[in-house]
Amino acid sequence: FKQKTAYEIGVRLVGSEMCIRDSLRNVKTPKGLALTNVVILSVFLMPVFYMVWRFFTFSRSFESFFESWNVYGMLFNTISMFFAVVISSVSLGLLISIILIRFKIKGSKIIFTLCTLPLVIPSYIGALTYISAFSPKGLFVKIFSFTGLNEINGIEGFIGSWIVLTLFTYPYVLLICSSALRNLDSTVEEAARSLGVKRFRIYTSVVIPRLRKPIIYSGLLVGLYVISDFGAVSLMRYSTITKAIYTYYEFSLLGDPIIFYSGLLIFLALIISFIQRGSDVTRSAKVSGTPRIPAKVDLSSRSKLLVYLFFALVIFFGLMLPVSVLSYWLIRGLSLGNDVRAVFGGVVGSFSASIVTSILAIIISMPIVIMISQYRSKFGDLLEKVILALYGLPHLAVGVSILFITVKIFPSIYQSFFALVISYLIVFLPQAIGGGQASMEQVKGSYIDASSSLGKSKIETFSKVTFPLIYRGLLAGGALVFLSTMKELPQTLLLRPTGFNTMAVDVWSFASEGLFTQAAFSAFILLAISAIPTYMLSTRNLSG
């Protein structure tokens, strides 16, 4: 199996995996298919080309920008958060993976599921709940007021952002590393154990080094999330590049700082994406034949107690605390008679935008999937690499680029539903492609050749041979696009038409206005919808 980029996380959420394209046909790519993909590629690259062009055509010198806008400080804060969250998320996710996969733990399936569920909580919702719980006079102070506690320092800035981003990104590492660890051959470990090497030394010198590729891959995936995050750092009042972009956007729509910071963020994300592409998760621990699965190790009573205490803390702070705070907001507000009918406009907006985006993603992904999976060509390889790179682009920067394009070049679609959907498609299309490409592996070149030999046209071959084999994968990828669109915040804030709301925007807006009952109601609907694929993924990982 071969996994190359971040969108495989999307494919995992729907139970698919990327395979080596061993059935590529040495046949010339049909002109119609190639032309269609050229048009798609041109449209989807337009925001990147526009931002790069604006970035390098400033009227002022780069030195003046760095002197005027505290660029070094913003860049240092962003990179510091990147390394801090990556290190802590990898450490936490890897530790949980090792404990659940290699040791006998009662209820391991339930624990694994509960440890992955924080993945459904968007960082901005997590940050809101932590601010409510641990503000100077928040819920924590109210609960322990009987002890004489009146006020605490609260969490914000670097510490608050680091805690929140770690708790809601470590499941990425857990999912990837647990899968890799489960399929790791134990022959080398048994050899080390027979030589008298202690268990801790085996893990540090044998197991973890053999997981180097999955660790790097998942860590950089977390890093892409961190540098793109807007909600958590803004709420925690920590100055990063994404926060600077939105701040300048509110101050002046067409200011040079927006272009400069967006371009800087895109370059940073592309660097990380290209590094990640070299971290093929399957290059670690290659073995011949069928891998030997090690027997799970028993723990002493004291060790089991410590392990259960560890999991209790992780599940409480990553899942129970945010859900409890949202429940408190909702129950308290409803008991006071607060009206939640205003929320339903956001629900309708979320479903309409998500349905349209997912349907278009399925349609647009079909020619791309067919080309990169069934035909060997340089353009197909280029198309695949470019589409994969788009997935790593910061959503806020893409939204800014689309915003400038609609203002400067296509004013007729400024703040239109069409521009919003295009922006969604640019960053989420790789998820649909991932699902379709996984299913496309079932379509052998011999099937196509047999259909052609029977006199069937290309359209008939596609409708009667290809599509029946790939539609489930396309629908699965489309479902993931639906869920990702529903949770998207920064692009929606920038590009939504006047009066158009989604649940993500409602959570942000209601919380900003102190309407916590409505914010909690929207958040619960959003989390309930997102929890379904995450639960399916966690149970699938454990059954393997």
C-alpha positions in Angstrom: 0.0 0.0 0.0 1.1 3.5 -0.7 0.0 6.7 0.9 1.4 10.0 -0.2 -0.3 13.0 1.2 -2.6 14.5 3.7 -5.8 13.6 2.0 -5.4 9.9 2.9 -6.7 11.0 6.3 -9.9 11.8 4.5 -9.9 8.4 2.8 -9.4 6.7 6.2 -12.5 8.4 7.5 -14.6 6.5 5.0 -12.7 3.2 5.2 -10.6 3.4 2.1 -6.8 3.2 1.5 -4.6 4.3 -1.4 -2.9 1.5 -3.4 0.0 1.4 -5.8 -1.2 2.2 -9.3 0.0 -1.1 -10.7 -2.7 -1.3 -13.4 -1.9 1.9 -15.3 -2.5 1.5 -19.0 0.1 2.3 -21.6 -2.5 4.0 -23.7 -2.6 7.5 -25.0 -4.8 9.8 -22.8 -8.0 10.7 -24.6 -7.9 14.4 -25.7 -11.3 15.2 -24.2 -10.2 13.8 -20.8 -6.9 15.7 -20.9 -8.6 19.0 -21.9 -11.2 18.7 -19.1 -8.4 18.2 -16.6 -6.4 21.2 -18.0 -9.5 23.4 -17.5 -10.0 22.1 -13.9 -6.3 22.6 -13.1 -6.3 26.1 -14.4 -9.3 27.2 -12.4 -8.0 25.6 -9.2 -4.5 27.1 -9.5 -5.8 30.6 -10.2 -5.8 31.6 -6.5 -2.3 30.3 -6.0 -0.9 32.1 -9.1 -2.7 35.3 -8.2 -1.4 35.3 -4.7 2.2 34.6 -5.8 2.0 37.3 -8.5 0.7 39.9 -6.0 3.3 38.8 -3.5 6.2 39.5 -5.9 4.8 42.7 -7.4 4.5 44.9 -4.4 5.3 48.5 -4.9 7.3 48.6 -1.7 10.4 46.6 -0.8 10.2 43.4 1.3 12.6 45.1 3.8 10.0 47.8 4.5 7.4 45.1 5.1 9.5 43.3 7.6 10.3 46.5 9.4 6.7 47.8 9.5 4.5 44.9 10.3 6.3 42.8 13.0 6.7 40.0 10.5 9.5 38.4 12.5 7.4 38.3 15.6 4.4 36.8 13.8 6.6 34.2 12.0 8.4 33.3 15.3 5.0 32.8 17.0 3.7 30.7 14.2 6.8 28.5 14.0 7.0 28.1 17.8 3.4 27.0 17.9 4.1 24.6 15.0 6.9 22.8 16.8 5.3 22.8 20.2 2.0 21.3 19.0 3.7 18.8 16.7 6.0 17.5 19.5 3.2 17.2 22.1 0.7 15.7 19.7 3.1 13.1 18.3 4.2 12.2 21.9 0.6 11.8 23.1 -0.7 10.0 20.0 2.3 7.7 19.8 2.1 6.8 23.5 -1.6 6.0 23.3 -1.0 3.9 20.2 1.7 1.8 21.9 -0.3 1.2 25.1 -3.5 0.2 23.3 -1.9 -1.9 20.5 0.9 -3.7 22.4 -0.5 -4.1 26.0 -3.6 -6.0 27.3 -6.0 -3.3 28.4 -9.6 -4.1 29.2 -12.0 -1.9 27.2 -9.3 -1.0 24.7 -11.8 -0.6 21.9 -14.0 1.8 23.9 -10.9 3.7 25.0 -9.6 4.0 21.5 -12.9 5.3 20.2 -13.1 7.9 23.0 -9.5 9.0 22.4 -10.2 9.6 18.7 -13.5 11.5 19.2 -11.8 14.8 19.9 -11.1 14.8 16.2 -14.7 15.9 15.6 -14.4 19.0 17.7 -13.2 22.0 15.6 -10.4 23.9 17.3 -12.5 27.1 17.6 -15.2 25.2 19.5 -12.6 23.6 21.8 -11.0 27.0 22.4 -14.4 28.5 23.3 -15.1 25.8 25.9 -11.7 26.1 27.5 -12.0 29.9 27.7 -15.4 29.5 29.4 -14.1 26.9 31.8 -10.7 28.4 32.7 -11.3 32.2 32.4 -10.4 34.2 35.5 -14.0 33.8 36.8 -15.2 30.9 34.6 -16.9 27.6 35.3 -13.9 26.2 37.2 -14.0 29.0 39.7 -17.8 28.6 40.1 -17.5 24.9 40.7 -14.8 25.3 43.4 -16.1 28.6 44.9 -17.0 26.7 48.1 -13.3 26.4 48.8 -12.9 30.1 48.8 -11.6 30.3 45.3 -12.6 33.6 43.7 -10.4 34.0 40.6 -7.7 32.3 38.6 -5.2 33.5 36.1 -6.9 31.8 33.2 -5.4 30.3 30.1 -4.7 32.3 26.9 -1.9 33.2 24.6 0.7 30.6 23.8 -0.2 28.1 26.6 -3.9 28.2 25.9 -3.4 27.8 22.1 -0.9 25.0 22.6 -3.1 23.0 25.0 -6.2 23.3 22.8 -4.5 22.5 19.5 -2.7 19.5 21.0 -5.9 18.0 22.5 -7.8 18.3 19.2 -5.0 17.2 16.8 -3.3 14.3 18.5 -6.0 11.9 17.1 -4.4 12.3 13.7 -1.2 10.8 15.1 -3.1 8.1 17.0 -5.0 6.9 13.9 -1.9 6.8 11.6 0.6 5.4 14.1 -1.8 2.8 15.6 -2.5 1.4 12.1 1.3 1.3 11.3 2.1 -0.2 14.6 -0.5 -2.9 14.2 1.0 -4.0 10.9 4.6 -3.8 12.1 6.5 -7.1 11.9 7.7 -8.3 15.3 10.6 -10.4 14.1 13.2 -7.8 15.0 11.7 -7.1 18.4 11.7 -10.8 19.2 15.4 -11.0 18.2 16.2 -8.1 20.4 14.3 -9.6 23.3 16.1 -12.9 22.9 19.4 -11.0 23.3 18.3 -9.7 26.7 17.4 -6.2 25.6 15.0 -4.6 28.0 11.4 -3.7 26.9 11.9 0.1 27.2 15.1 -0.1 25.2 13.3 -2.2 22.5 10.7 0.5 22.0 13.2 3.4 21.9 15.8 1.7 19.7 13.7 -0.8 17.6 10.0 0.0 17.5 9.9 3.8 17.3 12.8 4.1 14.7 10.8 1.7 12.5 7.8 4.0 12.8 9.8 7.0 11.7 7.9 7.6 8.5 4.4 7.4 10.0 5.5 9.7 12.8 6.9 12.3 10.4 3.9 12.0 8.2 1.3 12.5 11.0 3.4 15.1 12.7 3.5 17.3 9.5 -0.2 16.7 9.0 -0.7 18.2 12.5 1.7 21.0 11.6 -0.3 21.9 8.5 -3.4 22.1 10.7 -1.5 24.3 13.2 -0.2 26.9 10.8 -3.6 27.1 9.1 -5.6 27.4 12.3 -7.4 30.7 12.8 -10.1 30.1 15.4 -8.2 28.8 18.4 -5.3 31.3 18.2 -7.7 34.2 17.7 -9.9 33.3 20.7 -6.8 32.7 22.8 -5.3 36.1 21.7 -2.1 34.6 20.4 -0.6 36.5 17.5 0.1 34.3 14.5 0.1 34.9 10.8 -3.5 33.7 10.4 -4.7 36.0 13.1 -2.8 38.9 11.5 -4.5 38.2 8.1 -8.0 38.4 9.6 -7.1 41.4 11.7 -5.9 43.3 8.6 -8.9 42.1 6.6 -11.3 43.7 9.2 -9.2 46.9 9.1 -8.8 47.2 5.3 -10.1 44.8 2.7 -7.5 45.6 0.1 -4.4 46.2 2.3 -1.0 45.0 1.3 -0.5 43.3 4.7 -3.2 40.8 3.8 -1.5 39.8 0.6 1.9 39.7 2.2 0.9 37.5 5.2 -1.2 35.2 3.0 1.6 34.7 0.5 4.0 34.0 3.4 1.6 31.4 4.8 1.1 29.7 1.5 4.9 29.4 1.0 5.3 28.0 4.5 2.5 25.4 3.9 3.9 24.3 0.6 7.3 23.7 2.1 5.7 21.5 4.8 3.6 19.7 2.2 6.6 18.8 0.0 8.5 17.5 3.0 5.4 15.4 4.0 5.2 13.9 0.5 8.6 12.4 1.0 7.4 10.7 4.2 5.6 7.8 2.7 4.1 6.0 5.6 4.7 2.6 4.1 8.4 2.9 3.7 9.0 2.1 7.3 9.6 -1.4 8.5 9.4 -3.3 5.2 9.5 -7.0 5.6 9.2 -9.9 3.3 6.2 -12.3 3.6 3.4 -11.9 6.1 4.3 -9.8 9.2 4.3 -11.5 12.5 2.0 -9.8 15.0 3.4 -9.7 18.5 1.4 -11.0 21.5 0.0 -8.3 23.8 1.9 -7.9 27.1 0.3 -8.1 30.5 0.6 -5.2 32.9 1.0 -5.3 36.7 -1.9 -4.0 38.8 0.0 -0.8 39.6 0.8 -0.2 35.9 -2.8 -0.8 34.9 -4.0 1.8 37.5 -1.6 4.4 36.1 -2.6 3.6 32.5 -6.3 4.0 33.3 -5.6 7.2 35.2 -3.7 8.5 32.2 -6.6 7.6 29.8 -9.1 9.2 32.2 -7.2 12.5 32.1 -6.8 12.4 28.3 -10.5 11.6 27.7 -11.7 14.2 30.2 -9.7 17.1 28.9 -10.0 16.2 25.2 -13.7 15.1 25.1 -15.7 15.3 28.4 -14.7 18.9 29.3 -15.7 20.5 26.0 -19.0 18.5 25.8 -19.7 19.3 29.5 -19.2 23.0 28.9 -21.5 23.0 25.9 -24.1 21.1 27.8 -23.9 23.6 30.6 -24.4 26.5 28.2 -27.4 24.8 26.5 -29.2 23.5 29.6 -28.7 26.8 31.5 -30.0 28.8 28.5 -33.0 26.7 27.8 -34.0 26.7 31.5 -33.9 30.5 31.3 -36.1 30.5 28.3 -33.5 31.5 25.7 -34.7 31.1 22.1 -32.7 28.9 19.8 -34.8 29.3 16.6 -32.2 31.6 15.1 -29.8 28.6 14.9 -31.9 26.9 12.2 -30.9 29.4 9.5 -27.3 28.3 10.0 -28.3 24.6 9.8 -30.0 25.3 6.5 -27.0 27.2 5.2 -24.6 24.5 6.3 -26.5 21.8 4.6 -27.1 23.7 1.4 -23.4 24.7 1.0 -22.2 21.2 2.0 -24.5 19.4 -0.4 -23.7 21.5 -3.4 -20.0 21.4 -2.7 -20.0 17.6 -2.2 -22.0 16.9 -5.4 -19.7 19.2 -7.4 -16.6 17.6 -5.8 -17.8 14.1 -7.0 -18.5 15.3 -10.5 -15.2 17.2 -10.8 -13.1 14.4 -9.3 -14.2 11.8 -11.8 -12.1 12.9 -14.8 -9.1 13.5 -12.4 -9.4 10.1 -10.8 -9.7 8.3 -14.2 -6.7 10.1 -15.6 -4.3 9.6 -12.7 -5.4 6.0 -12.0 -5.9 4.6 -15.6 -3.4 6.4 -17.8 0.3 6.8 -17.5 1.4 10.3 -18.5 3.5 13.2 -17.3 0.5 15.5 -17.2 -1.3 12.9 -15.0 1.6 12.8 -12.6 1.7 16.6 -12.5 -2.0 16.8 -12.0 -1.8 14.4 -9.0 1.0 16.3 -7.4 -0.7 19.7 -7.8 -4.0 18.5 -6.4 -2.3 17.0 -3.4 -0.4 20.2 -2.8 -3.7 22.1 -2.8 -4.9 20.1 0.2 -2.1 21.5 2.3 -2.9 25.2 1.5 -4.1 27.2 4.5 -7.9 27.8 4.1 -7.7 31.4 5.2 -5.1 32.2 2.6 -7.1 30.5 -0.2 -10.2 32.5 1.0 -8.2 35.7 0.9 -7.0 35.0 -2.7 -10.5 34.2 -3.9 -11.7 37.4 -2.2 -9.2 39.5 -4.0 -9.9 37.8 -7.4 -13.6 38.5 -7.1 -13.0 42.1 -6.1 -10.4 42.9 -8.8 -11.2 40.6 -11.7 -14.7 39.1 -11.3 -16.7 41.7 -9.3 -20.0 40.1 -10.4 -19.4 37.1 -8.1 -18.0 39.0 -5.1 -19.6 37.6 -1.9 -21.6 35.2 -3.9 -22.6 31.6 -3.1 -20.7 30.5 -6.2 -17.4 32.0 -5.1 -17.8 30.4 -1.6 -18.3 27.0 -3.2 -15.3 27.4 -5.5 -13.2 28.2 -2.4 -14.4 25.1 -0.7 -13.7 22.9 -3.7 -10.1 24.1 -4.0 -9.2 22.8 -0.5 -11.5 19.9 -0.2 -11.5 18.3 -3.7 -8.5 16.0 -2.8 -10.7 14.2 -0.3 -13.2 13.3 -3.0 -10.3 12.3 -5.3 -8.9 10.1 -2.5 -12.1 8.1 -2.2 -12.5 7.7 -5.9 -8.9 6.7 -6.5 -9.1 4.0 -3.9 -12.1 2.5 -5.7 -10.5 3.0 -9.1 -8.0 0.3 -8.3 -10.8 -2.2 -8.9 -11.0 -1.0 -12.6 -8.4 -3.1 -14.4 -7.3 -2.0 -17.8 -8.4 -5.4 -19.2 -12.0 -4.4 -18.3 -11.8 -1.3 -20.4 -10.1 -3.2 -23.3 -12.7 -5.9 -23.2 -15.5 -3.3 -23.4 -13.9 -1.6 -26.3 -13.4 -4.9 -28.2 -17.2 -5.5 -27.9 -17.8 -2.2 -29.8 -18.8 -0.1 -26.8 -18.2 3.6 -27.0 -16.1 5.4 -24.3 -19.3 6.8 -22.8 -20.9 3.4 -22.6 -17.8 1.9 -21.2 -17.7 4.5 -18.5 -21.4 4.2 -17.6 -21.5 0.4 -17.6 -18.0 -0.7 -16.5 -16.1 2.1 -14.8 -18.8 4.0 -12.9 -20.5 1.0 -11.2 -17.1 0.0 -9.7 -16.1 3.5 -8.5 -19.3 5.2 -7.4 -19.1 3.9 -3.8 -15.7 5.4 -3.4 -16.8 8.7 -5.0 -19.8 8.8 -2.7 -17.5 8.2 0.3 -15.2 10.9 -0.7 -18.1 13.2 -1.3 -19.4 12.5 2.2 -16.1 13.6 3.6 -16.2 16.8 1.6 -19.7 17.3 3.0 -18.5 17.0 6.6 -15.4 19.2 6.0 -17.4 21.9 4.4 -19.9 21.9 7.2 -17.1 22.6 9.8 -15.2 25.2 7.7 -15.0 28.6 9.4 -12.3 31.0 7.9 -13.3 30.7 4.3 -17.0 31.1 5.2 -16.3 34.2 7.3 -14.5 35.8 4.3 -16.6 34.8 1.4 -20.2 34.2 2.5 -23.0 36.2 0.9 -24.6 38.9 3.1 -27.2 37.2 5.3 -25.9 33.7 4.7 -24.9 31.8 7.8 -23.6 28.3 8.6 -23.4 26.4 11.8 -19.6 27.2 12.0 -20.3 30.9 11.6 -23.1 30.8 14.1 -21.0 29.2 16.8 -18.3 31.9 16.2 -20.8 34.8 16.0 -23.1 33.7 18.8 -20.2 33.1 21.2 -18.6 36.5 20.3 -21.9 38.2 21.2 -22.3 36.2 24.4 -25.2 34.1 23.2 -23.8 30.9 24.5 -27.1 28.9 24.4 -27.4 29.4 20.7 -23.6 28.7 20.2 -23.9 25.5 22.1 -27.0 24.3 20.2 -25.2 24.9 16.9 -22.0 23.2 18.2 -23.9 20.1 19.3 -25.6 19.7 15.9 -22.2 20.1 14.2 -20.5 17.6 16.5 -23.3 15.0 16.2 -23.0 15.0 12.4 -19.1 14.9 12.5 -19.0 12.1 15.1 -20.5 9.4 12.7 -17.5 8.9 10.4 -15.0 9.3 13.2 -16.7 6.5 15.1 -16.7 4.3 12.0 -13.0 5.0 11.5 -12.1 4.2 15.1 -14.0 0.9 15.1 -12.4 0.0 11.8 -8.9 0.6 13.1 -9.5 -1.7 16.0 -11.0 -4.5 14.0 -7.9 -4.7 11.8 
